Amino acid sequence: MIFKALTLILFLCNFTFAKDFTIASYNVENFFDLKYDKTEYREFIPNTKSNWNKKTYTTKLNNIIKVINDLDKDIIALQEIESNEAFNAIIKNLPQYKYNIFKKYKTSSVGLAILSKYEITDFELLNVKHSKVNRPILKVSIIIDNHKLLLFNNHWPSKRNEESQRVLYAQTIQEYINKLDEDIDYIILGDLNSNYNEFETFKYSKLNNTYNLTGINDVLNTRNENDFISVNKILSEVKRVHYNLWLELNYTQRYSYKFKGQNETPDNIILPKSMFDDKNISYKKNSFGVFKPNYLIKNEEIFRWKIQNNIHKNSGFSDHLPIFASFSTSKQPKYESEKLNFIDKLYSQNNLSYPIILKDILLLYKTGEIAIVKQKDNRAIFIYKNIDNLDYNKVYTLKINKIKEFNGLLEITDFTILNNHEKNINKESLYLDASKFDIQNNIFQNEIITNITGTIKDNYFHYIFKNENKKIKVYSKNKELLPNNGQKITIINAHLGFYKSKPQIIIYKKSDYKYVD
């Protein structure tokens, strides 16, 4: 009886003291004080023609405080704060964050900070050798429910610098954590100025001076060969790998920043194996998100701090949106394999942790190395390579082994045919009638469209939908297949793709359209 009572008391103690807590990261975009230190960016030299003065400073300060209060997380990593004076002005208005720290180099323009409701027991600045931007990595230790958590707050060099500069930051972190016990809980977060899929997006740019090696993917090991590290497999990995929480969001929602209208993910929260081992501190499944209340979004763009012709306009917040995630000192449910047998569910994925079975799959279009398949009463999807055994007038059961998102287009890259049977199919009945649906809606990605007439002008297809003039990009890898400029055409069966969140009609052969007199 006494043993049972003691067991109950221990259970209740564990239950009582288990903690759920939240962590966020926010680049506030250049919050400078009103003291001239000679390290300011030109437009932030106080009391000059740039209009950085008490009025604009106060507006910016109040806007930062509003976001942090509304965000309401337990620990927040901040980037791009100039000084202790500027940071003190923030924390003076946020008494709920009893513990806080700000650090930067004297010669740096901006520094790094942590706001915390939990005790910060120590800190360390990790020096990045040969860095052009002269910024450290701020590592802090925080005690939560008697468990130690390490945070690495980052602000990596921007993309005015080549990838080798970001690799230096990744190497500095990786070298540090390689010396840690594998059970140590830590989080890498902040503005890494790197997309979660940087290895795909930078490969052909002027930033690539590292022979395709990226800091975020290849040094921090958030991918293994061409696959992202997944939560279902992370514990079986031999080397120090990391899981990027961006993978938990539908890829159309993956952005904390916009560059020329395109979605970017410079802000990241990256986790090690220890966050999934049911010891000490654990990540709470599917808790990752982007904080985007209406006041941070204006005209479908992030409402950043406004500077025009180097003059502050006294409005706006930051060019970044905060990101956040939840953690717990209690055990978390396992990431179970879901029963996923519809194509539309694939669009909420980015990589697969386990094979997916899709039934009742029909071939709509096939040419060269590409095919478009569709489930009846469901969505279509693009398949790349190894399509020789797919035929029209058959219904397939496919095992999907790998999928990927490439520049905004979801595609199957590895699959197995489990079985098939003959069926007389009118595949044209499964095409998307573009006269009835708005083809620029992302939910129609990878459909084969038909029945729409318009005019080609400068590689755009101009058409009318519901009495509204619209245009959509027309693309072909073989430029000779594109219709002539000024020509009126009717789409017979063309692929509706998306490139960097923008819809486009993809032409693979001349028979995809016909000229109209």
C-alpha positions as CSV (number, residue, x, y, z in Angstrom):
1,M,0.0,0.0,0.0
2,I,2.9,2.4,0.9
3,F,4.6,1.5,-2.3
4,K,1.5,2.3,-4.3
5,A,1.1,5.6,-2.5
6,L,4.7,6.6,-3.2
7,T,4.3,5.6,-6.9
8,L,1.2,7.8,-7.1
9,I,3.1,10.8,-5.5
10,L,6.0,10.4,-7.9
11,F,3.6,10.3,-10.8
12,L,1.8,13.4,-9.7
13,C,5.1,15.2,-9.2
14,N,6.1,14.4,-12.7
15,F,2.8,15.5,-14.0
16,T,2.8,18.7,-12.0
17,F,6.2,19.8,-13.0
18,A,6.1,18.9,-16.7
19,K,6.4,22.1,-18.7
20,D,5.1,23.1,-22.1
21,F,6.8,26.2,-23.4
22,T,7.2,28.1,-26.6
23,I,10.2,29.6,-28.5
24,A,10.2,32.1,-31.3
25,S,12.7,33.9,-33.5
26,Y,12.2,37.4,-34.9
27,N,14.4,39.6,-37.0
28,V,13.1,43.1,-36.1
29,E,14.8,44.8,-39.0
30,N,17.4,47.3,-38.0
31,F,16.4,48.8,-34.6
32,F,19.0,51.5,-33.9
33,D,19.2,53.9,-31.0
34,L,19.5,57.7,-31.1
35,K,23.2,57.8,-30.2
36,Y,25.8,58.2,-33.0
37,D,28.4,55.4,-32.7
38,K,29.9,55.5,-36.3
39,T,28.8,51.9,-36.9
40,E,25.3,52.8,-38.0
41,Y,24.0,52.3,-41.5
42,R,23.8,55.6,-43.2
43,E,20.0,56.0,-43.0
44,F,20.1,55.3,-39.3
45,I,22.5,58.1,-38.3
46,P,20.3,60.0,-35.9
47,N,18.8,63.5,-36.5
48,T,19.8,63.8,-40.1
49,K,17.9,64.2,-43.3
50,S,17.1,60.5,-43.2
51,N,14.4,61.3,-40.6
52,W,15.7,58.8,-38.0
53,N,14.8,60.8,-34.9
54,K,12.9,60.5,-31.7
55,K,9.5,60.3,-33.5
56,T,10.5,57.5,-35.9
57,Y,12.5,55.7,-33.3
58,T,9.5,55.7,-30.9
59,T,7.2,54.4,-33.6
60,K,9.6,51.6,-34.5
61,L,10.1,50.7,-30.8
62,N,6.3,50.6,-30.1
63,N,5.8,48.4,-33.2
64,I,8.4,45.9,-32.0
65,I,6.9,45.8,-28.5
66,K,3.4,45.2,-30.0
67,V,4.6,42.2,-32.1
68,I,6.4,40.7,-29.2
69,N,3.4,41.1,-26.8
70,D,1.0,39.7,-29.4
71,L,3.4,36.9,-30.2
72,D,3.4,36.0,-26.5
73,K,6.1,33.3,-26.5
74,D,8.2,32.2,-23.5
75,I,11.6,32.6,-25.2
76,I,12.3,34.9,-28.1
77,A,15.5,35.1,-30.1
78,L,15.9,38.6,-31.7
79,Q,18.2,39.8,-34.5
80,E,19.2,43.2,-35.8
81,I,19.2,45.3,-32.6
82,E,22.0,47.9,-32.5
83,S,22.9,48.4,-28.9
84,N,22.2,47.8,-25.2
85,E,20.4,51.2,-25.2
86,A,18.1,50.0,-27.9
87,F,17.6,46.6,-26.3
88,N,17.0,48.2,-22.8
89,A,14.2,50.3,-24.4
90,I,12.5,47.1,-25.5
91,I,12.8,45.1,-22.3
92,K,11.7,48.1,-20.2
93,N,8.3,47.7,-21.8
94,L,8.3,43.8,-21.5
95,P,8.5,43.1,-17.8
96,Q,7.2,39.5,-18.4
97,Y,10.7,38.6,-19.7
98,K,12.6,38.5,-16.4
99,Y,15.7,37.1,-18.0
100,N,17.4,38.7,-21.1
101,I,20.7,39.2,-22.8
102,F,22.1,41.3,-25.6
103,K,25.5,40.8,-27.3
104,K,27.4,42.2,-30.3
105,Y,30.9,43.1,-31.3
106,K,31.8,46.8,-30.9
107,T,32.5,47.1,-34.6
108,S,29.3,45.4,-35.6
109,S,26.3,47.5,-36.7
110,V,23.7,45.2,-35.1
111,G,23.7,42.4,-32.5
112,L,21.7,39.5,-31.1
113,A,19.4,39.2,-28.1
114,I,17.3,36.7,-26.1
115,L,14.2,37.4,-24.1
116,S,13.2,34.6,-21.7
117,K,10.7,33.9,-18.9
118,Y,13.1,31.1,-17.8
119,E,16.5,31.5,-16.2
120,I,19.5,32.1,-18.5
121,T,22.4,30.5,-16.7
122,D,25.3,31.3,-19.0
123,F,26.2,32.5,-22.4
124,E,29.0,32.2,-24.9
125,L,29.9,34.0,-28.1
126,L,31.0,31.7,-30.9
127,N,33.5,33.5,-33.0
128,V,33.2,32.8,-36.8
129,K,36.7,33.0,-38.3
130,H,37.1,34.8,-41.6
131,S,33.6,36.2,-41.6
132,K,33.1,39.4,-43.6
133,V,30.2,40.6,-41.6
134,N,31.9,40.3,-38.2
135,R,29.0,38.9,-36.2
136,P,29.2,36.2,-33.6
137,I,26.7,33.4,-32.8
138,L,25.1,33.8,-29.4
139,K,24.8,30.6,-27.4
140,V,22.8,30.6,-24.2
141,S,21.9,28.0,-21.6
142,I,18.4,28.1,-20.2
143,I,17.0,25.9,-17.4
144,I,13.4,24.7,-17.9
145,D,11.9,22.2,-15.4
146,N,15.5,21.3,-14.2
147,H,16.4,20.5,-17.8
148,K,19.2,22.3,-19.6
149,L,18.5,23.7,-23.1
150,L,21.0,25.3,-25.4
151,L,20.0,28.0,-27.9
152,F,22.1,29.1,-30.8
153,N,20.9,32.5,-31.9
154,N,22.1,33.3,-35.4
155,H,22.3,36.1,-37.9
156,W,24.3,34.8,-40.9
157,P,25.6,36.9,-43.7
158,S,23.0,38.1,-46.2
159,K,22.9,37.1,-49.8
160,R,25.0,40.0,-50.8
161,N,27.7,37.5,-49.8
162,E,28.5,34.2,-51.5
163,E,27.5,30.9,-49.9
164,S,31.0,30.3,-48.5
165,Q,30.3,33.0,-45.9
166,R,27.2,31.2,-44.6
167,V,29.1,27.9,-44.6
168,L,31.6,29.4,-42.1
169,Y,28.7,30.0,-39.7
170,A,27.3,26.5,-40.1
171,Q,30.8,25.0,-39.6
172,T,31.3,27.0,-36.4
173,I,28.0,25.6,-35.0
174,Q,28.6,22.0,-36.2
175,E,32.1,21.9,-34.8
176,Y,30.7,23.1,-31.4
177,I,27.9,20.6,-31.2
178,N,30.1,17.7,-32.4
179,K,31.7,18.0,-29.0
180,L,28.4,17.8,-27.1
181,D,26.9,14.6,-25.7
182,E,24.2,13.4,-28.1
183,D,21.5,13.6,-25.3
184,I,22.0,17.4,-25.0
185,D,19.0,19.3,-26.1
186,Y,19.7,22.3,-28.3
187,I,18.0,24.5,-30.9
188,I,19.6,26.3,-33.8
189,L,17.5,29.3,-34.7
190,G,17.5,32.8,-36.1
191,D,18.1,34.5,-39.4
192,L,20.3,32.1,-41.3
193,N,19.7,33.9,-44.6
194,S,19.2,30.5,-46.1
195,N,16.1,28.7,-47.4
196,Y,15.2,25.4,-45.9
197,N,15.9,24.0,-49.4
198,E,18.9,26.2,-50.2
199,F,20.6,23.4,-52.0
200,E,17.9,23.5,-54.7
201,T,17.4,27.3,-54.9
202,F,21.0,28.6,-55.0
203,K,22.6,26.0,-57.2
204,Y,22.7,28.0,-60.4
205,S,23.2,31.5,-58.9
206,K,26.2,33.7,-58.5
207,L,26.2,32.8,-54.8
208,N,27.4,29.3,-55.6
209,N,31.2,29.4,-54.9
210,T,31.1,26.2,-52.8
211,Y,30.6,23.5,-55.5
212,N,26.9,23.2,-54.6
213,L,27.7,22.8,-50.8
214,T,25.3,24.8,-48.6
215,G,25.7,25.7,-44.9
216,I,22.1,24.9,-43.9
217,N,21.6,21.6,-45.8
218,D,25.1,20.1,-46.1
219,V,27.1,21.3,-43.1
220,L,24.2,21.3,-40.6
221,N,23.0,18.1,-42.3
222,T,19.3,18.9,-42.7
223,R,19.4,16.6,-45.8
224,N,20.9,13.2,-46.5
225,E,21.9,13.1,-50.2
226,N,18.8,14.5,-52.0
227,D,16.3,13.8,-49.2
228,F,15.5,16.0,-46.2
229,I,16.0,14.5,-42.8
230,S,12.6,13.4,-41.6
231,V,11.3,12.9,-38.0
232,N,10.5,9.3,-38.6
233,K,14.1,8.5,-39.5
234,I,16.2,11.0,-37.6
235,L,16.9,8.7,-34.6
236,S,18.3,6.0,-36.9
237,E,20.8,8.4,-38.6
238,V,24.4,7.7,-37.6
239,K,25.8,11.2,-38.0
240,R,24.7,14.5,-36.4
241,V,21.7,15.4,-38.5
242,H,19.0,18.0,-38.0
243,Y,15.3,18.4,-38.8
244,N,14.1,21.7,-40.2
245,L,10.7,22.6,-38.9
246,W,9.7,24.3,-42.2
247,L,8.9,20.8,-43.5
248,E,5.9,20.7,-41.2
249,L,4.0,23.4,-43.1
250,N,2.3,23.0,-46.5
251,Y,5.0,24.2,-48.9
252,T,2.7,27.0,-50.2
253,Q,2.8,28.5,-46.6
254,R,6.5,28.3,-46.2
255,Y,7.7,31.9,-45.9
256,S,8.8,34.4,-43.3
257,Y,10.2,36.9,-45.9
258,K,9.4,37.9,-49.5
259,F,12.0,38.7,-52.1
260,K,10.6,40.2,-55.3
261,G,7.3,38.7,-54.5
262,Q,8.7,35.2,-54.0
263,N,8.4,33.2,-50.8
264,E,11.7,32.9,-48.8
265,T,12.6,31.1,-45.5
266,P,15.7,32.9,-44.1
267,D,14.4,32.4,-40.6
268,N,14.7,28.8,-39.3
269,I,14.2,26.6,-36.3
270,I,16.4,23.5,-36.6
271,L,16.3,20.5,-34.2
272,P,18.7,17.6,-33.4
273,K,17.9,14.0,-32.7
274,S,17.6,14.7,-29.0
275,M,14.4,16.6,-29.5
276,F,12.7,13.4,-30.6
277,D,14.2,10.8,-28.2
278,D,11.5,11.2,-25.4
279,K,14.2,12.3,-22.9
280,N,14.3,15.7,-21.1
281,I,12.9,18.2,-23.6
282,S,10.9,17.2,-26.7
283,Y,9.4,19.0,-29.7
284,K,5.6,19.1,-29.8
285,K,4.6,17.7,-33.1
286,N,3.1,20.1,-35.7
287,S,3.5,23.2,-33.4
288,F,5.7,25.1,-35.8
289,G,4.1,28.2,-37.4
290,V,4.6,31.7,-38.8
291,F,3.1,34.6,-36.9
292,K,1.3,36.7,-39.4
293,P,-1.6,38.8,-38.0
294,N,-3.4,41.1,-40.4
295,Y,-1.4,44.1,-39.3
296,L,1.9,42.5,-40.4
297,I,0.5,41.8,-43.9
298,K,-0.5,44.6,-46.3
299,N,-1.5,44.1,-49.9
300,E,-0.3,40.5,-49.7
301,E,3.2,41.7,-48.8
302,I,4.9,41.8,-45.4
303,F,4.4,45.3,-43.9
304,R,8.0,46.2,-43.4
305,W,9.5,49.4,-41.9
306,K,9.2,52.0,-44.7
307,I,12.2,53.8,-46.0
308,Q,11.9,55.7,-49.3
309,N,14.8,57.4,-50.9
310,N,16.7,56.8,-47.7
311,I,14.1,58.7,-45.6
312,H,12.1,57.0,-42.9
313,K,8.3,57.2,-43.4
314,N,7.4,56.5,-39.8
315,S,5.4,53.3,-40.5
316,G,5.8,49.6,-40.8
317,F,7.2,46.7,-38.7
318,S,9.9,44.4,-40.2
319,D,10.7,42.7,-43.5
320,H,10.6,39.4,-41.6
321,L,7.7,37.6,-39.9
322,P,8.3,35.8,-36.5
323,I,8.4,32.0,-36.5
324,F,7.7,29.9,-33.4
325,A,7.4,26.3,-32.1
326,S,6.3,24.5,-28.9
327,F,8.3,22.1,-26.7
328,S,7.7,20.1,-23.6
329,T,9.4,18.3,-20.7
330,S,6.8,15.6,-20.9
331,K,6.9,12.7,-23.3
332,Q,5.3,13.4,-26.7
333,P,3.2,11.1,-29.0
334,K,5.3,9.3,-31.6
335,Y,5.3,10.4,-35.2
336,E,3.1,7.7,-36.6
337,S,2.9,6.7,-40.2
338,E,-0.4,8.1,-41.5
339,K,-2.8,6.2,-43.8
340,L,-2.4,8.5,-46.8
341,N,-4.0,7.4,-50.0
342,F,-5.1,10.5,-51.8
343,I,-3.0,12.7,-54.0
344,D,-4.3,15.9,-52.4
345,K,-2.7,14.9,-49.1
346,L,0.7,14.8,-50.8
347,Y,0.5,18.5,-51.3
348,S,0.8,19.0,-47.6
349,Q,4.0,17.1,-47.6
350,N,7.5,17.9,-48.9
351,N,9.3,14.6,-48.3
352,L,8.0,11.3,-47.3
353,S,9.1,9.4,-44.2
354,Y,7.4,6.2,-45.4
355,P,6.0,4.9,-48.7
356,I,2.5,6.0,-49.6
357,I,0.0,3.8,-51.5
358,L,-2.2,5.6,-54.1
359,K,-5.1,3.7,-55.7
360,D,-7.2,4.4,-58.8
361,I,-4.5,6.4,-60.6
362,L,-4.9,7.3,-64.2
363,L,-2.4,8.6,-66.7
364,L,-3.5,11.9,-68.3
365,Y,-0.4,13.0,-70.2
366,K,3.0,11.5,-71.1
367,T,5.9,12.8,-73.1
368,G,9.7,12.3,-72.8
369,E,10.6,11.8,-69.1
370,I,7.5,13.4,-67.6
371,A,3.9,12.3,-66.9
372,I,0.8,13.7,-65.3
373,V,-1.4,11.3,-63.4
374,K,-4.7,11.9,-61.6
375,Q,-7.1,10.2,-59.2
376,K,-10.7,10.4,-60.2
377,D,-12.5,13.1,-58.1
378,N,-9.1,14.1,-56.7
379,R,-6.0,16.0,-57.8
380,A,-3.3,15.6,-60.4
381,I,0.4,15.3,-59.8
382,F,3.6,15.5,-61.9
383,I,5.9,12.4,-62.2
384,Y,9.5,12.9,-63.3
385,K,11.5,10.0,-64.9
386,N,11.0,6.2,-65.1
387,I,7.5,6.5,-66.7
388,D,8.0,4.0,-69.5
389,N,5.6,1.5,-68.0
390,L,2.7,3.9,-67.5
391,D,0.1,3.6,-70.2
392,Y,-3.3,5.1,-71.0
393,N,-6.4,3.1,-70.5
394,K,-5.1,1.5,-67.3
395,V,-5.9,2.1,-63.7
396,Y,-2.9,1.8,-61.4
397,T,-2.1,1.3,-57.7
398,L,1.2,3.0,-57.1
399,K,3.6,3.0,-54.1
400,I,5.1,6.5,-53.8
401,N,8.6,6.4,-52.4
402,K,9.8,9.9,-52.8
403,I,8.3,13.3,-53.6
404,K,9.9,16.7,-53.8
405,E,9.0,20.4,-54.3
406,F,11.2,22.1,-56.9
407,N,10.8,25.8,-57.4
408,G,7.1,25.6,-56.3
409,L,6.1,22.5,-58.3
410,L,5.4,19.3,-56.5
411,E,6.6,16.1,-58.2
412,I,6.9,12.4,-57.6
413,T,10.5,11.3,-58.2
414,D,10.4,7.6,-57.2
415,F,7.5,5.2,-57.4
416,T,6.6,1.5,-57.9
417,I,3.7,0.1,-59.8
418,L,2.0,-2.4,-57.5
419,N,-0.8,-3.5,-59.9
420,N,-2.9,-2.3,-62.7
421,H,-5.9,-3.3,-64.8
422,E,-7.3,-2.4,-68.2
423,K,-10.1,0.1,-68.4
424,N,-11.6,2.0,-71.2
425,I,-11.0,5.6,-70.0
426,N,-11.9,8.9,-71.6
427,K,-8.9,10.8,-70.2
428,E,-10.2,14.1,-71.7
429,S,-13.1,14.0,-69.3
430,L,-10.5,14.3,-66.5
431,Y,-8.9,17.5,-67.9
432,L,-9.6,20.7,-66.1
433,D,-12.1,22.9,-68.1
434,A,-10.3,26.2,-67.9
435,S,-13.4,28.1,-69.0
436,K,-15.1,27.1,-65.7
437,F,-12.3,27.3,-63.2
438,D,-9.7,29.9,-62.2
439,I,-6.5,28.2,-63.4
440,Q,-4.3,30.6,-61.4
441,N,-5.5,29.0,-58.1
442,N,-2.7,26.9,-56.6
443,I,-5.1,24.0,-55.9
444,F,-5.1,23.3,-59.7
445,Q,-1.4,22.8,-59.9
446,N,-0.4,20.0,-62.2
447,E,-3.8,19.7,-63.8
448,I,-4.0,19.2,-67.6
449,I,-6.1,22.2,-68.7
450,T,-8.2,22.5,-71.8
451,N,-10.9,24.6,-73.5
452,I,-9.4,28.1,-73.1
453,T,-8.7,30.6,-75.9
454,G,-6.4,33.7,-75.7
455,T,-3.7,35.7,-77.3
456,I,0.1,35.4,-76.9
457,K,1.8,38.7,-75.9
458,D,5.5,38.6,-74.8
459,N,5.3,35.0,-73.6
460,Y,2.1,35.6,-71.7
461,F,-1.3,34.0,-72.5
462,H,-3.9,36.8,-72.3
463,Y,-7.5,35.5,-71.8
464,I,-10.8,36.4,-70.3
465,F,-12.3,34.6,-67.3
466,K,-15.7,35.7,-65.9
467,N,-15.5,39.0,-67.7
468,E,-12.1,39.8,-66.2
469,N,-8.9,40.2,-68.3
470,K,-6.2,37.9,-67.1
471,K,-2.7,36.7,-68.1
472,I,-0.5,33.7,-67.3
473,K,3.1,32.9,-68.3
474,V,3.6,30.4,-71.1
475,Y,6.8,28.3,-70.7
476,S,8.5,25.7,-72.7
477,K,12.0,24.3,-72.3
478,N,12.2,24.1,-76.1
479,K,11.5,27.8,-77.1
480,E,10.7,26.7,-80.6
481,L,7.5,25.1,-79.3
482,L,6.1,28.4,-78.0
483,P,3.3,30.1,-80.0
484,N,4.2,33.2,-82.0
485,N,3.8,36.6,-80.4
486,G,0.5,38.1,-81.2
487,Q,-1.0,34.8,-82.2
488,K,-4.5,33.7,-80.9
489,I,-4.5,30.1,-79.7
490,T,-6.7,27.5,-78.0
491,I,-5.2,25.3,-75.4
492,I,-6.1,21.6,-76.1
493,N,-4.2,19.8,-73.3
494,A,-1.4,21.6,-71.5
495,H,0.2,21.2,-68.1
496,L,-0.6,23.8,-65.5
497,G,2.6,24.3,-63.5
498,F,3.8,26.7,-60.8
499,Y,7.2,28.3,-60.7
500,K,8.2,30.1,-57.5
501,S,4.5,30.5,-56.5
502,K,3.6,31.9,-60.0
503,P,1.3,29.8,-62.3
504,Q,2.3,29.0,-65.8
505,I,1.1,27.0,-68.8
506,I,3.8,24.5,-69.7
507,I,4.0,23.5,-73.4
508,Y,5.7,20.1,-74.2
509,K,4.7,19.7,-77.8
510,K,3.0,21.6,-80.6
511,S,-0.2,19.5,-80.3
512,D,-0.8,21.0,-76.8
513,Y,-2.5,24.0,-78.6
514,K,-3.8,25.1,-81.9
515,Y,-3.9,28.4,-83.7
516,V,-7.2,30.2,-84.1
517,D,-7.9,32.3,-87.2
